[in-house]
Amino acid sequence: MYDTNRFIRAAEPCAYHEAFAEDMRRCDNALGMGGLMSINAECWLEVLNSMTDAQIAEYVSTKYKPGILNPFRDTSLYIKH
């Protein structure tokens, strides 16, 4: 449904690439879980899906903060690093 690998590739030149990739993997996992985590993940992925690769790279370079797209934030399943 969502090509998170495309999102991850688009962010490769960015400083926060690894953190962004981890958030994308968490979104993939959350989609199959249902509940609030699934809703959060789908909202983020829908926004990213509507962006071009250049727009994703710009977002990750200028606005993204590690963990901000983690669908488990503010839930009992959130693990803070």
C-alpha positions in Angstrom: 0.0 0.0 0.0 2.8 2.5 0.9 6.3 2.2 -0.5 8.3 3.0 2.7 11.4 1.9 0.9 10.9 4.8 -1.6 10.6 7.2 1.4 13.8 5.8 3.0 15.7 6.0 -0.3 14.6 9.6 -0.8 16.0 10.6 2.6 19.4 8.8 2.0 21.5 12.0 1.7 20.0 13.5 4.8 21.7 13.7 8.2 18.8 12.0 10.0 18.4 9.2 7.4 18.9 6.3 9.9 16.4 7.7 12.4 13.9 8.4 9.6 14.4 4.8 8.3 13.7 3.5 11.8 10.5 5.5 12.0 9.4 4.1 8.6 10.0 0.5 9.8 7.9 1.3 12.9 5.1 2.7 10.7 5.2 -0.5 8.6 4.8 -2.6 11.8 2.1 -0.4 13.2 -0.1 -0.7 10.1 -0.8 -4.3 11.0 -1.5 -3.7 14.6 -4.7 -1.7 14.5 -5.7 0.9 17.0 -4.1 4.3 17.5 -0.7 3.1 16.3 -2.1 2.1 13.0 -4.0 5.4 12.6 -0.9 7.4 13.4 1.2 5.4 10.9 -1.4 5.7 8.2 -1.6 9.5 8.6 2.1 9.9 8.3 2.5 7.5 5.4 -0.4 9.1 3.5 1.3 12.5 3.8 4.7 11.1 2.7 3.0 9.2 -0.1 1.7 12.4 -1.6 5.2 14.0 -1.7 7.9 13.7 -4.3 11.3 12.3 -3.4 12.7 15.8 -3.5 10.0 17.0 -1.1 10.7 14.1 1.3 14.4 14.9 1.3 13.6 18.5 2.0 11.3 17.6 4.8 13.8 15.2 6.4 16.6 17.8 6.0 14.8 20.8 7.4 11.8 19.8 9.6 12.2 16.1 10.7 13.3 15.3 14.2 14.3 11.8 15.2 11.3 9.8 16.4 8.7 12.4 15.5 7.0 10.0 13.0 7.1 7.1 15.5 3.5 5.9 15.6 4.1 4.4 19.1 4.8 7.8 20.6 2.4 8.6 23.5 1.3 5.0 23.8 2.1 2.3 26.3 4.2 0.6 23.6 6.6 3.5 23.2 10.2 2.7 24.1 12.3 5.8 24.7 16.0 5.6 23.7 
